[in-house]
Amino acid sequence: MFQKMLIGGKLVGKDEKGKRIKVINPATEKTYAHVPKGKVKHINKAVAAAKKAFPKWAATSQAKRQEVVSKIADVISNNAEMLARIMVKEQGKPMPEALGEMAWTEGYLRHYATLSVEGRTIQDDETFKIEMRRVPLGVVAGICPWNFPVLVPFWKIGPALIAGNTVVMKPSPTTPVTLMKILELCNDFVPAGVLNIVSDENDLGEVLTSHPDVAKVSFTGSTETGRKIMASAAGTNKRLTLEMGGNDPAIVMADVDVKETAAKIYAGAFMNAGQVCMAIKRVYVHEKIYDEMCDELTKLAEAAVVGDGLQQGSTIGPIQNKAQYEKVKALIKSADTDGKILCGGVVKGKKGYFIKPVIVRDVKDGDDIVDKEQFGPILPIIKFKDVKKVGLLANASDYGLGASVWSADEKAATKLAATIESGTVWVNQSTNIGPHIPMAGFKASGIGVEQSAEGLEEYTQIQVLNIAH
């Protein structure tokens, strides 16, 4: 399979050896597809096409822009099975999760298509008429990760288009195919230059983020890369939305139903093989139920079916790429030194980047497995006694994306939740997100807001019209 880039309404990229990027199926370690190896000239052409298309798209009625976003949702819905299969082969997640990502993406787009950019009148009397407008920024650059190669890009594309901006997307080089295919399918009705995509080997990011004609960068990925983007964008004062790393704590009180809570925590930790920015990544469990919780989580982890995402019954797919696979293996090794591994580990004797879900007990803050974002199927369980101190431990991280508190006493749990330094804190649940709910991060987890009406506003500039009568 060879999937071309889309620049200015044209499919770009010759299927020539030496100018292609191999897309590896993480379940087989074999090449599944190829995409063009983009060059600086492709970034420049894509930005130029977006800049050229911007004035007309910005002047397009809100209703027409909403209609285009709705049509993109239709494309995803009508081709969900085919797109999900492509995603499984390049990303690795089980087919039900891939189909779920298509459904979620469609739902987000349909919600965005109901939103509009609103201004307001500040003053209107015999002396002045003062209006605050929200106007589009211009060309938006979207840089996306490999864990959700369709959902995350459309968190950016949807609001950017609704607000009247044009877009240049740069997908992860390990999962570019599904998104590129969707944009190809949308090319019949999205005006030329409004949506563009360039594939690279992670070597063109700075060219895009420093480009003088890019008005905003919306990035999802690691904190380290986010900081590089901030530095790159600083020279031209670009607007930024950065959704970066997380090391989300779950605090479990002694009064919970252990079996029921364990099932929910397991689901919140191991979806997409733990490759989720807002996944539960460390669990603080009260000493009264510590052993029981460890046992329940171990039972759930041991029941997981690890395999190719296209294989019927698989519940955990492979780690998406070899580099991340090696990082996760190193963390498992450190966990074996610092604590006690109850189950799981590297699947030996077969191709693919497979790791059975790992449950680790008897670890503490300061251990790598607790302090670092695993971004894989590993869950450390930390024992605590003092409820007053556990909130301080949860907040000791440099990250602050998500967190959760679990207790039969909802009032007490909510009080503790309000003290946690995270953009989202769930009570008796986790990873409950939606297009109407703002997503933001504290500290090293992010800058700005994604999703919701507040996220839409991030793609606009305030302009005040101050008229003297």
C-alpha positions in Angstrom: 0.0 0.0 0.0 1.3 3.5 -0.9 -0.6 6.5 0.4 0.2 9.9 -0.9 0.3 13.3 0.8 -2.4 16.0 0.1 -1.2 19.5 -0.7 -3.3 22.2 -2.2 -6.0 19.7 -3.2 -3.6 17.4 -5.1 -2.2 14.0 -4.1 1.6 14.4 -3.9 4.5 11.9 -3.7 5.9 9.4 -6.2 6.2 5.8 -5.3 10.0 5.7 -5.7 12.5 3.8 -3.7 14.7 5.9 -1.5 12.0 8.5 -1.1 9.5 6.5 0.9 8.9 5.9 4.6 8.2 2.3 5.7 5.2 1.9 7.9 5.7 -1.1 10.2 3.0 -3.3 11.5 3.9 -3.6 15.2 2.2 -7.0 15.5 4.5 -8.6 12.8 7.4 -6.2 12.6 7.0 -6.3 8.8 6.4 -3.3 6.5 2.7 -2.8 6.0 2.7 0.3 3.8 4.7 3.2 2.5 4.2 7.0 2.5 6.3 9.7 0.8 9.3 11.0 2.6 8.3 14.7 2.7 10.9 17.4 2.2 11.2 21.0 3.2 9.6 22.0 -0.2 6.5 20.0 0.7 6.1 21.9 4.0 6.5 25.2 2.2 4.0 24.2 -0.5 1.5 23.0 2.0 1.7 26.2 4.1 1.5 28.3 0.9 -1.6 26.4 -0.2 -3.2 26.9 3.2 -2.3 30.6 3.2 -3.8 31.0 -0.2 -7.0 29.2 0.7 -7.4 31.1 4.0 -9.1 34.3 2.9 -11.9 32.5 1.1 -12.4 29.9 3.8 -12.4 32.5 6.5 -15.1 34.4 4.6 -17.2 31.2 4.1 -20.4 31.2 6.1 -20.5 29.5 9.5 -23.2 27.2 8.2 -21.1 26.1 5.2 -18.1 25.4 7.4 -20.3 23.3 9.7 -21.5 21.4 6.6 -18.0 20.5 5.5 -17.1 19.2 9.0 -20.3 17.2 9.0 -19.3 15.7 5.7 -15.9 14.7 7.1 -17.8 12.8 9.8 -19.9 11.1 7.1 -16.8 9.9 5.4 -15.4 8.4 8.6 -18.8 6.8 9.4 -19.2 5.4 5.9 -15.7 3.9 5.7 -15.3 3.0 9.4 -14.5 -0.7 8.8 -11.9 -0.1 6.1 -10.3 2.7 8.0 -10.2 0.7 11.3 -8.4 -2.2 9.5 -5.8 0.2 8.3 -5.4 1.6 11.8 -4.9 -1.8 13.3 -2.2 -2.7 10.9 -0.2 0.5 11.5 -1.1 1.2 15.2 -1.7 -2.2 16.6 -4.8 -1.7 18.8 -7.5 -4.4 18.7 -10.1 -4.0 16.1 -12.9 -3.1 18.6 -10.8 -0.3 19.9 -10.0 0.9 16.3 -13.7 0.9 15.5 -14.3 2.7 18.7 -11.9 5.4 17.7 -13.7 5.9 14.4 -17.0 6.2 16.3 -15.5 8.7 18.8 -14.0 10.7 16.0 -17.3 10.9 14.1 -19.0 11.9 17.3 -16.5 14.7 18.1 -16.8 16.1 14.5 -20.6 16.1 14.7 -20.4 18.0 18.0 -18.0 20.5 16.5 -20.4 21.0 13.6 -23.0 22.3 16.0 -20.6 25.0 17.4 -20.1 28.5 16.2 -17.7 31.3 16.9 -19.5 33.9 18.9 -18.6 37.5 19.8 -20.5 39.8 22.1 -21.5 43.5 22.4 -19.6 45.1 25.3 -21.3 48.6 25.1 -24.0 50.1 22.9 -25.3 53.5 23.8 -25.4 57.0 22.5 -21.7 57.5 22.8 -20.0 54.2 21.8 -20.7 50.9 20.2 -18.1 48.4 21.3 -18.1 44.9 19.9 -15.8 42.0 20.6 -15.4 39.6 17.7 -13.6 36.3 17.4 -11.8 36.0 14.0 -9.7 33.1 12.7 -6.0 33.1 13.1 -4.8 31.8 9.6 -2.8 28.7 9.0 -2.8 26.2 11.8 -0.2 23.5 12.0 -1.3 20.2 13.7 1.3 17.8 15.0 0.0 14.5 16.2 1.1 11.3 18.0 0.8 7.6 17.2 -1.5 6.4 19.9 -4.7 7.8 18.5 -3.8 8.5 14.9 -7.4 9.6 13.9 -9.1 10.9 17.0 -6.4 13.3 18.1 -5.9 14.9 14.6 -9.6 15.6 14.4 -9.6 17.2 17.8 -7.5 19.8 16.0 -9.0 19.8 12.5 -12.6 20.1 13.6 -12.4 23.3 15.7 -9.7 24.8 13.4 -12.1 24.5 10.4 -15.2 25.7 12.3 -13.3 28.8 13.4 -12.3 29.6 9.7 -8.7 28.5 9.7 -6.8 26.4 7.2 -4.7 23.4 8.3 -1.4 21.7 7.6 -1.2 18.3 9.4 2.0 16.4 10.2 1.1 12.9 11.5 3.5 10.6 13.3 5.8 8.8 10.9 4.8 5.4 12.4 1.1 5.9 11.9 0.4 8.3 9.0 -1.7 6.1 6.7 -5.2 6.2 8.2 -5.3 10.0 8.5 -3.8 10.5 5.0 -6.5 8.1 3.6 -9.3 10.0 5.3 -8.1 13.4 3.9 -7.8 11.8 0.4 -11.5 10.7 0.7 -12.5 14.2 1.8 -10.7 15.9 -1.1 -13.8 16.0 -3.2 -15.6 18.4 -1.0 -13.0 20.2 1.1 -11.8 23.2 -0.8 -8.3 22.9 -2.1 -5.7 24.1 0.4 -8.0 24.1 3.4 -6.7 20.7 4.5 -3.2 19.6 3.8 -1.0 16.7 5.1 2.8 16.1 4.9 4.5 12.9 6.0 8.0 13.0 7.3 10.5 11.0 9.4 10.2 13.4 12.4 12.7 15.7 10.6 10.4 18.5 9.4 8.7 19.5 12.6 10.9 22.6 13.2 10.4 23.7 9.6 6.7 23.7 10.2 6.6 25.2 13.7 9.0 28.0 12.8 7.4 28.8 9.5 6.5 32.5 9.4 3.2 31.9 7.7 1.9 29.5 10.4 -0.2 31.4 12.9 -0.8 28.6 15.4 0.7 25.2 16.4 -1.5 22.6 18.0 0.6 19.7 19.3 -0.1 16.5 21.2 2.8 14.4 22.3 5.6 14.2 24.8 6.6 17.1 27.1 10.1 17.0 25.7 8.9 17.6 22.1 6.4 20.2 23.3 9.2 22.3 24.8 11.1 22.1 21.6 8.0 23.4 19.7 7.7 26.3 22.2 11.2 27.3 21.5 10.8 26.9 17.7 7.5 28.9 17.6 8.8 31.7 19.9 10.6 33.6 17.1 7.3 34.4 15.3 5.1 34.6 18.4 2.8 31.8 17.3 -0.3 30.7 19.3 0.2 27.4 20.9 -1.9 24.6 22.2 0.2 21.8 23.8 -1.3 18.7 25.2 1.7 16.8 26.6 2.7 14.0 28.9 0.9 12.7 32.0 1.6 10.5 35.0 -2.0 10.3 36.2 -2.5 9.1 39.8 -5.5 7.2 41.1 -6.1 7.4 44.9 -8.2 4.5 46.3 -9.7 4.8 49.7 -10.3 1.9 52.1 -14.1 2.1 51.8 -14.4 1.1 48.1 -15.9 -2.1 46.7 -12.5 -3.6 45.8 -13.6 -5.9 43.0 -15.8 -3.3 41.3 -13.1 -0.6 41.6 -10.3 -2.8 40.4 -12.2 -3.5 37.2 -12.6 0.2 36.5 -9.0 1.0 37.3 -7.8 -1.8 35.1 -9.9 -0.4 32.2 -8.6 3.1 32.8 -5.0 1.9 32.9 -4.7 -0.7 30.1 -6.9 0.7 27.2 -4.8 0.9 24.0 -2.1 -1.2 25.9 -1.6 1.7 28.3 -0.6 4.1 25.5 -3.0 6.8 26.5 -2.0 10.2 27.8 -4.8 10.3 30.4 -4.5 6.6 31.4 -4.1 5.7 35.0 -0.4 5.3 35.5 0.1 5.0 39.2 -2.3 3.8 41.9 -2.2 4.8 45.5 -4.2 2.2 47.6 -5.0 2.4 51.3 -3.1 -0.2 53.3 -6.3 -1.8 54.6 -7.2 -3.0 51.1 -3.8 -3.0 49.5 -3.2 -6.8 49.2 -6.8 -7.4 48.1 -6.6 -4.7 45.4 -3.2 -6.1 44.1 -4.8 -9.5 43.9 -7.8 -8.3 41.9 -5.8 -6.3 39.5 -3.5 -9.2 38.9 -6.5 -11.5 38.1 -7.7 -9.0 35.5 -4.2 -8.6 34.0 -3.7 -12.3 33.8 -7.0 -12.7 31.9 -6.0 -10.3 29.1 -5.6 -11.8 25.7 -2.4 -10.3 24.1 -2.2 -10.6 20.3 -2.6 -9.1 16.9 -5.4 -6.5 16.8 -7.0 -8.3 13.9 -7.1 -11.6 15.8 -10.5 -12.4 17.2 -10.6 -12.0 21.0 -7.4 -9.9 21.4 -7.8 -7.4 24.2 -4.2 -6.0 24.3 -2.3 -5.3 21.1 1.4 -4.6 20.7 3.3 -1.5 21.7 3.1 0.7 18.7 6.8 1.0 17.8 10.2 -0.5 18.6 11.5 2.7 20.3 8.7 2.7 22.8 8.9 -1.0 23.2 12.5 -0.7 24.3 11.5 2.1 26.8 8.8 0.0 28.3 11.1 -3.1 28.6 13.6 -0.9 30.5 10.9 0.3 32.9 9.9 -3.3 33.5 13.5 -4.2 34.4 13.6 -1.3 36.8 10.3 -2.3 38.4 11.6 -5.8 38.9 14.5 -4.3 40.9 12.5 -1.7 42.9 9.4 -3.7 43.6 7.7 -7.1 43.0 6.2 -7.9 39.6 3.0 -9.9 40.2 2.3 -10.8 36.6 3.1 -9.9 33.0 6.2 -9.0 31.0 7.6 -9.3 27.5 6.1 -12.0 25.3 9.0 -14.1 24.1 9.4 -16.4 21.1 7.2 -14.5 18.6 7.4 -11.5 16.3 5.8 -8.2 17.4 6.2 -5.7 20.2 4.0 -7.6 22.6 4.0 -7.1 26.4 1.6 -8.8 28.8 0.0 -6.4 31.3 2.3 -5.9 34.2 1.2 -5.3 37.8 3.9 -4.1 40.2 3.5 -3.9 44.0 5.7 -2.7 46.8 7.1 0.3 44.9 7.3 3.9 46.1 7.6 7.5 44.9 11.1 8.0 43.7 11.2 4.7 41.8 11.3 5.1 38.0 8.2 3.0 37.5 6.3 5.5 39.7 7.9 8.8 38.7 8.1 8.3 34.9 5.3 8.1 32.4 5.3 4.5 31.3 3.1 4.8 28.2 2.7 1.1 28.1 0.9 -1.8 29.8 2.5 -1.4 33.3 0.7 -0.4 36.5 2.5 0.3 39.8 0.5 0.0 43.0 1.7 2.1 45.9 0.6 1.6 49.5 -0.5 4.6 51.6 -1.7 5.1 55.2 -2.2 8.8 55.7 -5.0 10.3 53.6 -3.6 13.8 54.1 -0.2 12.9 52.7 -1.4 10.9 49.7 -2.6 14.1 48.0 0.9 15.6 48.4 2.4 12.5 46.8 0.0 12.7 43.9 0.9 16.3 43.3 4.7 15.7 43.6 4.9 14.9 39.9 5.9 17.4 37.2 2.8 16.3 35.3 -0.8 17.3 35.9 -3.0 16.0 33.1 -5.5 13.8 34.8 -6.2 12.1 38.1 -8.9 10.2 39.9 -10.1 9.6 43.5 -12.1 6.5 44.5 -14.3 6.3 47.6 -17.7 5.3 48.8 -17.8 8.8 50.5 -18.4 11.0 47.4 -18.3 14.2 49.4 -14.9 13.4 50.9 -13.6 12.2 47.6 -14.7 15.4 45.9 -13.0 17.5 48.5 -9.7 15.6 48.0 -10.1 15.7 44.2 -10.2 19.5 44.3 -6.7 19.6 45.8 -5.1 17.5 43.1 -3.1 19.6 40.6 -4.5 18.2 37.4 -6.5 19.6 34.5 -9.1 16.9 35.0 -9.8 15.0 38.2 -12.4 12.3 38.1 -14.3 10.9 41.1 -15.2 7.2 41.1 -14.4 7.0 37.4 -11.6 7.7 34.9 -11.0 8.8 31.3 -14.5 10.1 31.0 -14.0 12.7 28.2 -16.2 14.2 25.6 -16.3 17.0 22.9 -18.2 19.3 25.2 -15.8 18.9 28.1 -12.6 21.1 28.2 -9.3 19.2 28.4 -6.3 21.1 29.8 -3.1 20.3 31.7 -1.3 21.6 34.7 2.5 22.1 34.9 4.4 20.1 32.3 1.3 18.5 30.9 0.2 21.3 28.7 -0.7 24.8 27.7 -4.1 25.9 26.5 -7.4 24.0 26.1 -8.6 21.4 23.7 -12.2 20.3 22.9 -15.4 22.1 24.0 -16.4 25.7 23.3 -13.3 26.8 25.2 -11.1 24.7 22.9 -12.8 26.2 19.8 -11.9 29.7 21.1 -8.2 28.7 21.1 -8.4 28.8 17.3 -9.5 32.5 17.2 -8.2 35.9 17.9 -10.1 38.5 19.8 -10.8 41.7 17.8 -12.5 44.7 19.4 -14.5 47.1 17.2 -14.7 50.4 19.2 -17.0 52.8 17.3 -17.6 56.4 18.4 -21.0 57.8 17.4 
